[in-house]
């Protein structure tokens, strides 16, 4: 028998059993409550513009005999209407030692990639890439959360890097600039 097997553990060092228990315990690092998605209440002009575009495309597709595409187009218009008229429900978000919890889902650090911050509809957002097919990207609203503290915590587990815009991103931005679906809000002057 070796002498090390009979020696008691040193008082200042935790036993290996204690270390093992700590590794399997999830600890909350930061948590917050926010809407489940960015939301902006749309006006009648937005819905009218969408309806006109859908009608014209449906007319073209009807004469081309593309009835399946007409069904897809109408269903996309319906989803657009629902997402822009129904406010999102609040969800609890948390960054833990295991990963990121949003609602009832846990995304482990092993399946999360780079992260970056952005803004949409006057809300601060946290974007995180995932290894899953759906969702390929987590988008969390972080209004009221200390962004620097959150960044410091996330840097322990993943990389802060904003991806370069793809040609699809550039095309979408160009379309949005050239053909806006609603007028931009102008700040009121007093």
C-alpha positions as CSV (number, residue, x, y, z in Angstrom):
1,X,0.0,0.0,0.0
2,X,1.2,3.5,-0.7
3,X,1.5,6.1,2.0
4,X,-0.6,8.7,0.1
5,X,-3.7,6.5,0.2
6,X,-3.8,6.5,4.0
7,X,-3.2,10.3,4.5
8,X,-6.2,12.5,5.3
9,X,-7.0,15.4,2.9
10,X,-5.3,18.7,3.6
11,X,-7.7,21.0,5.5
12,X,-7.3,24.0,3.1
13,X,-7.9,22.0,0.0
14,X,-11.4,20.8,-0.9
15,X,-11.7,17.1,-1.4
16,X,-12.1,15.8,-5.0
17,X,-15.7,14.8,-4.1
18,X,-16.5,18.4,-3.2
19,X,-14.9,19.7,-6.4
20,X,-16.9,17.2,-8.4
21,X,-20.1,18.4,-6.8
22,X,-19.3,22.1,-7.6
23,X,-18.8,21.3,-11.3
24,X,-22.3,19.9,-11.6
25,X,-24.0,22.7,-9.8
26,X,-25.5,25.5,-12.0
27,X,-24.8,29.0,-10.7
28,X,-26.7,32.1,-11.9
29,X,-24.3,34.8,-13.1
30,X,-26.8,37.4,-14.3
31,X,-30.5,37.3,-15.0
32,X,-33.2,39.6,-16.3
33,X,-36.8,39.8,-17.5
34,X,-37.4,41.0,-21.1
35,X,-39.8,40.7,-24.0
36,X,-39.2,37.5,-26.1
37,X,-38.5,39.4,-29.3
38,X,-38.0,43.0,-30.5
39,X,-41.4,44.6,-31.2
40,X,-42.6,47.7,-32.8
41,X,-46.3,48.6,-33.1
42,X,-47.1,49.2,-36.8
43,X,-49.6,51.6,-38.2
44,X,-52.2,51.1,-40.9
45,X,-49.8,52.3,-43.6
46,X,-47.5,49.4,-43.0
47,X,-50.3,46.8,-43.3
48,X,-51.7,48.5,-46.4
49,X,-48.3,48.5,-48.1
50,X,-47.9,44.8,-47.3
51,X,-51.4,44.0,-48.6
52,X,-50.8,45.9,-51.9
53,X,-47.5,44.1,-52.5
54,X,-49.0,40.7,-51.7
55,X,-52.0,41.4,-54.0
56,X,-49.8,42.4,-57.0
57,X,-47.5,39.4,-56.5
58,X,-50.5,37.1,-56.2
59,X,-51.9,38.5,-59.4
60,X,-48.7,37.9,-61.3
61,X,-48.3,34.4,-59.8
62,X,-52.0,33.6,-60.6
63,X,-51.4,34.3,-64.3
64,X,-48.2,32.3,-64.2
65,X,-50.1,29.3,-62.7
66,X,-48.1,29.2,-59.5
67,X,-50.8,28.4,-57.0
68,X,-48.5,26.9,-54.4
69,X,-46.4,30.0,-54.4
70,X,-49.6,32.1,-53.9
71,X,-50.3,30.0,-50.8
72,X,-46.8,30.5,-49.5
73,X,-47.0,34.2,-50.1
74,X,-50.3,34.6,-48.3
75,X,-49.1,32.5,-45.4
76,X,-46.0,34.7,-45.1
77,X,-48.2,37.8,-45.2
78,X,-50.3,36.3,-42.4
79,X,-47.2,35.6,-40.2
80,X,-45.9,39.1,-40.8
81,X,-49.3,40.5,-39.7
82,X,-49.3,38.3,-36.5
83,X,-45.7,39.1,-35.5
84,X,-46.3,42.8,-36.0
85,X,-49.7,43.1,-34.3
86,X,-49.4,40.7,-31.3
87,X,-47.0,42.0,-28.6
88,X,-44.4,39.5,-27.4
89,X,-44.7,37.9,-24.0
90,X,-42.2,38.5,-21.3
91,X,-39.5,35.8,-20.8
92,X,-36.9,35.2,-18.1
93,X,-33.3,35.2,-19.4
94,X,-30.2,34.1,-17.5
95,X,-26.5,33.6,-18.0
96,X,-25.3,30.7,-15.9
97,X,-22.2,28.5,-15.5
98,X,-23.8,25.9,-17.8
99,X,-24.9,28.3,-20.6
100,X,-27.7,30.7,-21.4
101,X,-31.3,30.1,-20.3
102,X,-34.1,31.8,-22.1
103,X,-37.6,30.8,-21.0
104,X,-37.5,27.0,-20.6
105,X,-34.6,26.4,-22.9
106,X,-31.0,26.0,-21.9
107,X,-28.2,26.6,-24.5
108,X,-25.0,25.0,-23.3
109,X,-21.7,26.9,-23.8
110,X,-20.4,24.0,-26.0
111,X,-23.1,24.8,-28.6
112,X,-22.8,28.6,-28.4
113,X,-20.5,30.6,-30.7
114,X,-19.5,34.2,-30.9
115,X,-21.6,37.1,-29.6
116,X,-22.1,40.7,-30.3
117,X,-24.4,43.6,-29.4
118,X,-26.9,45.5,-31.6
119,X,-30.0,47.7,-31.5
120,X,-33.4,47.3,-33.1
121,X,-36.6,49.3,-32.5
122,X,-34.9,51.3,-29.8
123,X,-34.0,48.1,-27.8
124,X,-30.5,46.9,-27.0
125,X,-29.9,43.4,-28.2
126,X,-27.5,40.5,-27.5
127,X,-26.9,38.2,-30.5
128,X,-25.3,34.8,-29.9
129,X,-24.7,32.2,-32.6
130,X,-25.7,28.6,-31.9
131,X,-24.7,25.3,-33.3
132,X,-28.3,24.3,-33.6
133,X,-30.2,24.4,-36.9
134,X,-33.0,26.2,-35.2
135,X,-32.5,28.8,-33.8
136,X,-29.2,29.4,-35.5
137,X,-28.9,32.7,-33.5
138,X,-30.2,33.7,-30.1
139,X,-31.5,37.3,-30.0
140,X,-32.0,38.5,-26.4
141,X,-33.3,42.0,-25.4
142,X,-31.0,43.4,-22.8
143,X,-32.6,46.7,-21.9
144,X,-31.8,47.5,-18.3
145,X,-28.9,45.1,-18.1
146,X,-25.3,46.4,-17.6
147,X,-23.8,45.7,-21.0
148,X,-20.2,45.9,-19.8
149,X,-20.8,43.5,-17.0
150,X,-22.6,41.1,-19.3
151,X,-19.8,41.3,-21.9
152,X,-17.2,40.6,-19.2
153,X,-19.1,37.5,-18.1
154,X,-19.7,36.2,-21.7
155,X,-16.0,36.7,-22.6
156,X,-15.1,33.9,-20.0
157,X,-17.0,31.4,-22.1
158,X,-17.1,32.6,-25.7
159,X,-15.8,35.2,-28.2
160,X,-17.0,38.8,-28.8
161,X,-17.0,39.3,-32.6
162,X,-19.5,40.8,-34.9
163,X,-19.7,38.8,-38.2
164,X,-19.2,40.7,-41.5
165,X,-22.3,41.5,-43.4
166,X,-23.1,39.0,-46.1
167,X,-24.4,39.9,-49.6
168,X,-27.9,38.9,-48.4
169,X,-27.6,41.4,-45.4
170,X,-26.4,44.1,-47.7
171,X,-29.3,43.4,-50.2
172,X,-31.9,43.5,-47.4
173,X,-30.5,46.8,-46.1
174,X,-30.5,48.3,-49.5
175,X,-34.1,47.2,-50.1
176,X,-35.2,48.6,-46.8
177,X,-33.6,51.9,-47.5
178,X,-34.9,52.2,-51.1
179,X,-38.4,50.7,-50.5
180,X,-39.5,51.4,-46.9
181,X,-42.7,49.8,-45.9
182,X,-43.6,52.7,-43.7
183,X,-42.4,56.3,-43.1
184,X,-39.6,56.8,-40.6
185,X,-40.6,58.6,-37.4
186,X,-39.3,62.1,-37.4
187,X,-38.4,63.6,-34.0
188,X,-40.9,66.2,-32.9
189,X,-39.5,69.7,-32.6
190,X,-40.9,72.1,-30.0
